[in-house]
Amino acid sequence: MTKPLANQVALVTGASAGIGAATAQALAAAGAHVILTARSDRKLEDIEQAIHQAGGTATIAPLDLAESDGISRLATAIAHRWDRLDIMVICGAILPELTPVAQIDQRAFSKALTVNLLATQALIGAFDPLMKRSPDARIVGVTSSVGGKPRAYWGAYGATKAAFEVLLDCHAQEVEKISNVRVAIVDPGATRTAMRARAYPGEDPLTVKTPETVAERIAALVQEPFPTGHRERVPDPR
């Protein structure tokens, strides 16, 4: 039986752990060839091996989103091997220390802005030509509720995610009538990740959804004819 994403190429950032890793595996299970990017070579190799053992295909591409020219080099390398990019899931992000706005560390804030926001624009710009060659390209940006609903002590991270959402929304409007590229923003809600464990150290991880739950929804979403600019929050399992 042909898998729904057979012959499609997907790029997932932050693919070494958490929602990114689970999404990469879900897309591969649906038939896509997945390009895995993150900083850790070893963790990427583990995810690649898991995908191959499950019968899928993947390629690892270690990348630090904070490097100014790493994204353009990756786009060039991918363009030499594939003639298009069908799916891009932007999961890679960093969480600065939770602190009052008046006490935000400028260096940590700058790095979060680079990884969470500037790298997003760089990804969109670098891969725009490849995505426009796809007959049905989809970009999915993974956000956080604090991007739309400010919360005390979350100012640094929330500001990066608010700008992240504006950037994706603007891109969605810009490509709507001139290409087959569609853009969606997904809020995973409370999810059992290392990032959440850092933010909520006293929380029982078994009380929140798994990354696989979010990944299954993202993998299903990219198969749906959603309108560009689509937004949704992944509900908690009942």
C-alpha positions in Angstrom: 0.0 0.0 0.0 1.3 3.4 -0.9 1.9 5.7 2.1 0.3 9.1 2.0 3.6 11.1 2.0 5.5 8.8 -0.3 8.0 10.6 -2.6 7.8 13.7 -0.5 10.8 15.4 1.2 10.4 16.9 4.6 12.8 19.0 6.7 12.4 19.0 10.5 14.4 21.3 12.8 15.0 20.4 16.4 14.8 16.8 15.3 17.1 15.3 17.9 14.6 15.2 20.7 11.0 16.0 21.9 8.4 17.1 19.5 10.9 17.5 16.6 12.2 13.9 16.9 8.7 12.5 17.2 7.4 14.5 14.2 10.4 13.3 12.1 9.5 9.7 12.9 5.8 10.3 12.2 6.5 11.9 8.9 8.8 9.1 7.9 6.2 6.5 9.0 3.8 8.2 6.6 6.3 7.8 3.7 8.2 11.0 3.6 12.0 11.1 3.3 12.9 13.2 6.3 16.0 15.5 6.6 16.8 15.7 10.3 18.5 18.8 11.7 19.7 19.7 15.2 23.0 20.4 16.8 23.7 16.9 18.3 25.2 14.5 15.8 24.8 11.5 18.1 21.1 12.2 18.9 20.3 12.7 15.2 22.0 9.4 14.4 19.8 7.7 17.0 16.6 9.1 15.5 17.8 8.2 12.0 18.4 4.7 13.1 15.0 4.4 14.7 13.4 5.6 11.4 15.3 3.1 9.3 14.5 0.3 11.7 10.8 1.2 11.3 11.1 1.0 7.5 11.4 4.7 6.8 14.1 6.8 5.3 16.0 9.8 6.6 19.1 11.9 6.2 20.9 13.7 9.1 22.1 17.2 8.6 23.7 18.6 11.8 23.0 22.3 12.1 23.3 25.0 14.7 20.5 27.5 14.0 22.5 30.2 15.7 25.2 30.0 13.0 24.7 32.8 10.5 25.5 30.9 7.3 24.6 27.3 8.3 21.1 27.5 7.0 22.1 28.8 3.6 24.7 26.0 3.3 22.1 23.4 4.2 19.7 24.7 1.6 22.4 24.6 -1.1 23.3 21.0 -0.1 19.7 19.9 -0.2 19.1 21.6 -3.6 22.0 19.6 -5.0 20.2 16.3 -4.0 16.5 17.0 -4.3 14.6 19.2 -6.7 12.1 20.4 -4.2 11.1 20.5 -0.5 7.5 19.5 0.3 7.3 19.9 4.0 9.2 22.1 6.6 8.4 21.7 10.3 10.1 24.4 12.4 10.5 22.9 15.9 14.0 24.0 16.9 13.9 26.6 19.7 15.6 27.4 23.0 14.1 28.5 26.3 16.0 31.4 28.1 15.9 31.4 31.8 12.5 32.4 33.2 13.0 35.8 34.9 11.4 39.2 35.3 11.7 41.4 32.2 13.9 43.8 34.1 16.4 41.0 34.8 16.5 39.4 31.4 20.1 38.4 30.5 20.8 40.2 27.2 23.2 37.5 25.9 20.7 34.7 26.5 17.9 36.8 25.0 19.9 37.6 22.0 20.6 33.9 21.4 16.9 33.0 21.8 16.0 35.7 19.3 18.6 34.3 16.9 17.4 30.7 17.1 13.7 31.2 17.6 13.1 34.1 15.2 16.0 35.1 13.0 16.7 31.5 12.0 13.0 31.1 11.1 13.3 33.9 8.6 16.5 32.4 7.3 14.9 29.0 6.8 11.9 30.6 5.0 14.2 32.6 2.7 16.7 29.9 2.0 14.2 27.2 1.2 11.6 29.4 -0.5 12.7 28.4 -4.1 12.7 24.7 -3.3 9.3 24.9 -1.6 7.8 26.8 -4.5 8.8 23.9 -6.8 6.5 21.6 -4.8 3.0 21.1 -6.0 1.7 21.1 -2.4 4.3 22.6 0.0 3.5 23.0 3.7 5.3 24.9 6.4 4.4 24.1 10.0 5.7 26.3 12.8 5.6 25.0 16.4 4.8 27.8 18.8 3.8 28.3 22.5 0.8 29.7 24.2 3.0 32.4 25.7 3.4 33.9 22.3 -0.2 35.0 22.3 -1.0 35.2 26.0 1.8 36.9 27.9 2.8 35.4 31.2 4.9 36.8 34.0 8.5 35.7 33.9 8.1 34.3 30.4 8.8 37.6 28.6 12.0 36.6 26.8 10.7 33.3 25.4 7.2 34.7 24.8 8.5 37.7 22.9 10.4 35.4 20.5 7.4 33.3 19.9 5.1 36.2 19.4 7.4 37.5 16.7 7.8 34.0 15.3 4.0 33.8 14.8 3.8 37.3 13.1 6.6 36.3 10.8 4.8 33.1 9.7 1.4 34.8 9.4 3.0 37.5 7.1 4.6 34.8 5.0 1.3 32.9 4.8 -0.4 36.0 3.3 2.5 36.8 1.0 2.6 33.4 -0.7 -1.2 32.7 -0.7 -1.9 33.8 -4.2 1.4 33.3 -5.9 2.4 29.7 -4.9 1.3 26.3 -3.6 3.0 27.0 -0.3 0.7 26.8 2.8 1.6 27.9 6.3 0.2 26.6 9.6 1.0 27.4 13.2 0.6 24.7 15.8 0.5 25.2 19.6 1.3 21.8 21.1 0.0 22.7 24.5 1.5 21.0 27.6 3.9 18.3 26.3 6.3 16.0 27.9 9.6 17.5 26.7 13.0 18.4 28.3 12.2 22.1 27.7 8.9 21.8 29.7 10.7 19.9 32.5 13.1 22.8 32.8 10.2 25.3 33.1 8.1 23.2 35.4 10.6 21.1 37.5 7.9 20.0 40.0 5.4 18.8 37.4 4.6 15.1 37.0 5.5 14.4 33.3 2.9 11.7 33.2 0.2 14.3 33.6 0.9 15.9 30.2 0.7 14.6 26.6 3.6 12.9 24.9 5.5 14.3 22.0 4.1 11.5 19.9 0.6 12.9 20.4 1.7 16.2 18.9 3.7 14.5 16.2 0.7 12.5 15.1 -1.4 15.6 14.7 1.3 17.4 12.7 1.7 14.4 10.4 -2.0 14.4 9.9 -2.2 18.1 9.4 0.3 18.2 6.5 -2.0 15.7 4.7 -5.0 18.0 5.0 -6.0 20.8 2.6 -5.8 23.4 5.4 -6.0 27.1 4.4 -2.7 29.0 4.6 -2.5 30.9 7.9 -4.2 28.0 9.7 -3.7 27.9 13.5 -4.6 25.2 16.0 -3.8 23.9 19.4 -3.3 20.2 20.0 -5.9 19.1 22.5 -5.0 17.1 25.6 -5.9 13.4 25.3 -9.1 12.5 27.2 
